Amino acid sequence: MTREDLSPDFYTVLQRRLHWLVIVLLLVQYLLQGPMRDALAAIEREESLGFVHFLVTTAHTWGGISIALIMLWRWQLRRRAVPLNGGRMSQQLQRLVTIHHISIYVTIGVMAVSGAMHYYLGLSFAARWHELGKWLLLALIVVHIAGAALHARRDSTVLLRMMGKSGLR
């Protein structure tokens, strides 16, 4: 039996919900980056954090931790079974897609670790990693969306599988 024989026709409800939850949490993280920077500046000036800054730092920190944990969970789910493209991509393109997905997972992991190292341990080099990682992750997300759109133009089953419909009949 090949891996394609064992491949489901669609993503599970859990896989889809976690995917969209990560998207929402990442959007919140990007929206909180300005207020988070202001809160960190207040901490560096040794000022007491106001209620709003406290909420921002708490939401951003726990949001990052949540994203990292969800991505670990998604990685475990991905290792079990995800829909394959049914042979519609060349091996070379499939390898590139796999590298891209791994890059997203690794970058999110680095973002979570570097953010925690900077916030909790005050390590300035970690802040720089976090800042650079923000742009790398954004680029990876743009490529992911563009790749999904291009793939969907050639093969509509991609979007059907993400919505829980087979489309492979």
C-alpha positions as CSV (number, residue, x, y, z in Angstrom):
1,M,0.0,0.0,0.0
2,T,1.4,3.4,-0.9
3,R,1.0,6.6,1.1
4,E,-1.5,7.8,-1.5
5,D,-3.7,4.8,-0.9
6,L,-3.8,5.7,2.8
7,S,-4.4,9.4,2.1
8,P,-7.8,10.8,3.2
9,D,-9.9,12.7,0.6
10,F,-10.2,15.8,2.9
11,Y,-8.8,17.4,6.0
12,T,-10.6,16.5,9.2
13,V,-12.8,19.0,11.0
14,L,-10.1,19.4,13.6
15,Q,-7.3,20.0,11.1
16,R,-9.4,22.7,9.4
17,R,-10.4,24.4,12.6
18,L,-6.9,24.5,13.9
19,H,-5.7,25.9,10.5
20,W,-8.2,28.8,10.7
21,L,-7.6,29.3,14.4
22,V,-3.9,29.8,13.7
23,I,-4.8,32.3,11.0
24,V,-7.0,34.3,13.4
25,L,-4.4,34.2,16.1
26,L,-1.6,35.3,13.8
27,L,-3.7,38.2,12.6
28,V,-4.2,39.3,16.2
29,Q,-0.4,39.0,16.8
30,Y,0.3,41.2,13.9
31,L,-2.3,43.8,15.0
32,L,-0.9,43.8,18.5
33,Q,2.7,44.4,17.5
34,G,2.5,48.2,17.7
35,P,0.9,48.3,21.1
36,M,3.3,45.5,22.3
37,R,6.3,47.6,21.2
38,D,4.8,50.5,23.2
39,A,4.3,48.3,26.3
40,L,7.9,47.0,26.0
41,A,9.2,50.6,25.8
42,A,7.3,51.4,29.0
43,I,8.9,48.4,30.7
44,E,12.4,49.5,29.5
45,R,11.7,52.9,31.0
46,E,10.8,51.1,34.2
47,E,7.3,52.5,34.2
48,S,4.4,50.6,35.7
49,L,2.3,49.0,33.0
50,G,-1.2,50.4,32.7
51,F,-4.2,48.1,32.3
52,V,-4.2,48.3,28.5
53,H,-0.5,47.6,28.3
54,F,-0.9,44.7,30.7
55,L,-3.7,43.3,28.5
56,V,-1.6,43.7,25.3
57,T,1.4,42.0,26.7
58,T,-0.7,39.2,28.1
59,A,-2.6,38.7,24.9
60,H,0.5,38.8,22.7
61,T,2.5,36.5,24.9
62,W,-0.2,33.9,25.4
63,G,-1.2,34.3,21.8
64,G,2.3,33.4,20.7
65,I,2.4,30.4,23.1
66,S,-1.0,29.3,21.9
67,I,0.1,29.4,18.2
68,A,3.2,27.4,19.0
69,L,1.2,24.7,20.8
70,I,-1.4,24.6,18.1
71,M,1.3,24.2,15.5
72,L,2.9,21.4,17.4
73,W,-0.6,19.7,17.5
74,R,-1.1,20.4,13.8
75,W,2.3,18.8,13.1
76,Q,1.3,15.7,14.9
77,L,-2.0,15.6,12.9
78,R,-0.1,16.2,9.7
79,R,2.2,13.3,10.4
80,R,-0.8,10.9,10.7
81,A,-2.8,11.7,7.5
82,V,-3.4,14.7,5.2
83,P,-4.9,14.7,1.8
84,L,-2.2,14.3,-0.9
85,N,-2.5,16.0,-4.2
86,G,-3.4,12.7,-5.9
87,G,-0.3,12.9,-8.1
88,R,-1.2,16.2,-9.6
89,M,2.2,17.8,-8.6
90,S,5.6,16.8,-9.8
91,Q,7.9,15.3,-7.2
92,Q,10.1,18.4,-7.4
93,L,7.1,20.7,-6.7
94,Q,5.9,18.5,-3.9
95,R,9.3,18.7,-2.3
96,L,9.2,22.5,-2.6
97,V,5.7,22.5,-1.0
98,T,6.9,20.3,1.8
99,I,9.9,22.5,2.5
100,H,7.6,25.6,2.5
101,H,5.3,24.0,5.1
102,I,8.2,23.0,7.2
103,S,9.6,26.5,7.0
104,I,6.3,27.9,8.3
105,Y,6.3,25.5,11.2
106,V,10.0,26.3,12.1
107,T,9.5,30.0,11.7
108,I,6.5,30.0,14.0
109,G,8.5,27.9,16.5
110,V,11.4,30.4,16.3
111,M,9.0,33.3,16.8
112,A,7.5,31.8,19.9
113,V,10.9,30.9,21.4
114,S,12.6,34.2,20.6
115,G,9.6,36.2,21.8
116,A,9.6,34.3,25.1
117,M,13.4,34.7,25.4
118,H,13.1,38.5,24.9
119,Y,10.1,39.1,27.1
120,Y,10.9,36.8,30.0
121,L,14.7,36.8,29.9
122,G,15.4,40.2,28.5
123,L,17.7,38.9,25.8
124,S,18.1,41.6,23.1
125,F,19.4,39.2,20.4
126,A,16.1,37.3,20.8
127,A,14.2,40.5,20.1
128,R,16.1,40.9,16.8
129,W,15.3,37.3,15.8
130,H,11.7,38.0,16.7
131,E,11.6,41.1,14.5
132,L,13.3,39.4,11.6
133,G,11.1,36.3,12.0
134,K,8.0,38.5,11.8
135,W,9.0,39.5,8.2
136,L,10.0,36.0,7.2
137,L,6.7,34.6,8.5
138,L,4.8,37.3,6.6
139,A,6.6,36.4,3.4
140,L,5.9,32.7,3.9
141,I,2.2,33.4,4.5
142,V,2.0,35.5,1.3
143,V,3.7,32.7,-0.7
144,H,1.4,30.1,1.0
145,I,-1.7,32.1,0.0
146,A,-0.4,32.7,-3.6
147,G,0.5,29.0,-3.9
148,A,-2.9,27.9,-2.7
149,A,-4.6,30.3,-5.1
150,L,-2.5,29.1,-8.1
151,H,-3.0,25.4,-7.1
152,A,-6.7,26.0,-6.8
153,R,-6.8,27.5,-10.3
154,R,-5.4,24.2,-11.7
155,D,-7.1,21.9,-9.2
156,S,-10.3,22.9,-7.5
157,T,-10.2,19.9,-5.2
158,V,-7.6,21.7,-3.0
159,L,-10.2,24.1,-1.7
160,L,-12.9,21.4,-1.6
161,R,-10.7,19.3,0.7
162,M,-10.0,22.3,2.9
163,M,-13.8,22.8,3.2
164,G,-14.3,19.1,4.1
165,K,-15.6,18.0,0.7
166,S,-14.0,15.2,-1.2
167,G,-14.1,16.4,-4.8
168,L,-11.8,13.5,-5.8
169,R,-14.4,11.3,-7.2
